[in-house]
Amino acid sequence: MYTNILIEQNGHIQIITINRPAQLNALNRDTINELHQALEQANNDNSTGVVILTGSGEKSFVAGADIKEFADFSIAEGGQLAMNGQKLLFSFIENMTTPVIAAVNGFALGGGLELAMASHIRLASSNARMGLPEVSLGVIPGYGGTQRLAQLVGRGKANEMVFTAGMIKADEALNWGLVNYVVEPEELLAKAEEIANKILANSATAIASAIRSINANFEDGVNGFHTEIEEFGKCFGTADFKEGTTAFLEKRKPNFRG
């Protein structure tokens, strides 16, 4: 079904691997479309509780966008490229109600770092290298990079990374709060699955509400506190709330997924 990605289902965890090793897993239009299709399907599938995104091999998560696809674009075409990419993949991931964990193995540059930043949780292998090198090509990050990087690490650090077009190492990304964990390459997927399993122990409907509430803080014109109140109230009408509170009162573990 897919030519640029691999999908593996491990219980309620779906692992999506970007599989273009000859191109260091660079994002072209076909890969973006395939990722959108796979992620949309996972988001609508109750049997998938967490998605892990990673790249094939140990060299690269995603080493940027496929530059040859847009090197001769006009102003209008460039704007359309960014708008379509954000809608189909980057903003789509951020607003998924199924949590997405980015397991960054190796280079995460340009669109690759933007893909990781759009994910809900990030962890990196010790050999990971991250950066937004777009200004060295005469362009800026167009898949949400200028916005999400500043949200994650602050304006000053974001300015430095974007203006210098430099790469940072995994331990520096950890210190800046860009990733949650750094582990050895051979431990990366196991760590991602460990986090995924902790997530799976909890209510999927409550996690979806939490995602909407947390994201609301970063939306223009939206009061995140009001969103939280609304989502909190909605939880009281769910089967998961009834199961969770009943299990607590009965001093047993809740069974959210059956």
N, C-alpha and C positions, 0 to 999 in steps of 0.2 A: 504493500500500500504506500509506503514511504521510501524515498530514495536517499534522503539526506539525514534522517534521524532513525534511531533504534528505540524500541519501546519494550520494556520488561516489566511485568506485573509480579510483584512480590507481596502476596496478601493484599492488604489495603494500600500498599505503597506502590506507586508507579514511577519507574526510573526512565526518564527520557534523555537519551544521549545524542548530542549533535555529532554526526558521523561524516565529516569531510576532512579526514586526517591529512590528505595531500595539500589542502588549503588551510591547514591549522584550524579547521572548523569555522572558517569565516562565514558570516551571515550573508547569503544572497537572497534574492526575492523568493526563490523556491523554498529555501530553508525557513524563512520567516512564515511563509504560507503554511508549510507543513507543521511547524511548531504551533501556529494558531489552531489548526485543525485538531491536533493531538491534545492541546491544552483545553480547548473548548469541550472536547469529548470527555476528558478526565474531569472537568469541572461539573459536567452534567451527569456523571456516573457515580451513583451512591456507593459503589464498591471501592472507589478510590478516595482515600481520606487525606493523602499527602502526595505531592509530586516532588521528585528530586530531579533537578536539571544538572547535567554535567556534559563534558566533552570527551570524545574518544581519545584514548592514549593519555600519556602523562605530560605531554608538552604544552597542550593548549586546551583551555575551556572554550573560548571563542576569541580568535585573534583579530577581531574587528569586522567591519563590513567588507563586502567584496567590491573594492574600489573601481575595478574595471567596468562594473555595471553602470556607474553614474559619472564617470570622469568627464563626459561631454554633455551633461545635463544643463538646461537653461535654469534661470531663476525660478520660473514657475514649476519646472519639473523637480527641482531640488526641494521646494516647499512641499510639493505633493508627496515626494519620497518620505520626508520626515513625518508628515501627517498620517500617511498610510501605515508606516511602520509603527508609530506610537499607538494608533488605533488597533491594529491587528495583533500586536505582540506586547509591547512594553507597558502601556497603560492597561491592556487587557490582563496581563499577569498580576499587576498591582491590585486590580479590583476583583480578581478571582476569589471566590469564597472557599476554595480548596487551597490550603497553604502550599506555597512553593518554596522549596529549599534549593538554593544554588550551591552546588559542590564544585568549587573553582579549582580545577586541576591545571596548573601552568598559567599560560598567558590569558589574561582577561583585559583586552585592550579595546578602546573605542566602543563599538556596539556590544562587545563581549562584556565589558564592565557595566555598560548600561543594562544589559540583560540581567546580570547579577544584582544590580541595584534595584531593579524592578521587582525582584523576588522578595518574599517576605522575610527570609532568613538567609544569611550567607555564611559559609565556612570555606576555608581555603587550605590547600596543601602547602607545606612549607616551601615548596619551589614555585609558588604562584607569584606572578608579577602583574601588577594592575596599573592601568593608566588610560588617559584620554588624550591621544596624540593628534587630534584632529587639526589643531591650529598649525601644525607642521605641514599640513596639506592645503592650508589656506581656507579652511572651513572650521566650523565649531561642532561640538556634539549635537546631534539632531534627534536622538531617540530618548530625550528626557535627561541626558547626562548633566547638563548645567543645573537643572532643578534638583534632582535627587542627590547628587553629590554634595551640594551645599546643605541640604536637609540632614544628611548623614554625618558629615564631618565639619560643618560650619563654613561660612563664607570665605574666610581667609585661607584655609587649607584647600578649599575647592578652587579658589582663584589660582593658588600656586600650582596645583596639579594641571589645571586647564592651560594656564599661560605658559608653563614650561614644557608642556607636552611630555613630561617625564614619567617614568615608571616607578612605582614603589613596591617594596618587598612585602611578603605576607605579614611579617611581624610588625611592620610599620602600619599596614592596613588594620591590624588588630588594635594597635595603640590608638589609632585615629577613630576607632569605632566603625570602620567600613565593613569589617567582618566580625562575626561572633566568636569564631574559634579558628585556630591554626593547628593542623595535625600533619603527621607524616603522610606522604602520598598513598602509601599502602593502607592507611587507616581512614582515608577520606570518606569513602562510601559507607563504611561501617559507622562512622560518627554521624553521618547524615541520617542513616537508618535508625540510629539510637535516638536522635532528636525526633524523627518521624514517629517512632513508636510511643514516645512520651506524649506527643500530640494526639495520637490515635486513642489513647486512654481516656480522652476527654470528649465532651459533647461537640459534635460537628456543627450543630445549629448555633451553639454559643460561640464557637470559633468564627463562624461566618459573621455573626453579629459584631464580634470583636474587631474583625478586619474592617468592616464598614465604619465602625466607630473610630478606630485609629486613623484610617485614611481621611476621615472627615476633617481632622485637624489641619490637613494640608490642602484643603479645597477652598478656593476663594469664595467668600460670601457665605460660607457654611459655618455654623456654630457647632463645633465638635461636642461640646457639653450637651447641647440639645439632641444631637444624634445619639449620644450615649444614653440619655434618658429614654429616648424612643426605643432604641434597641434593647435596653434593659427591660422595659415593659413588655416588649414582644416575647422575650424569653419565657415569660410566665405562661404563655399559651402553648408552649411546645411540649411534646412527649418527653424530650430529653430533660426538661426541668422537673417534670413529675418523677421521672426515673431517678434523676440525680438526688433530689431531696428525699425521696422514699428510701433510696439506698443509704443515704447518710443517717436517716432516722433508724433504719433497721441495722445499722452498723455492718454494712456489706459493701463490696465494690459495685459501682453502677455498671450496667450492661447497656451501653448506648448503641452498639452496632449489631447486637443480636448474634 
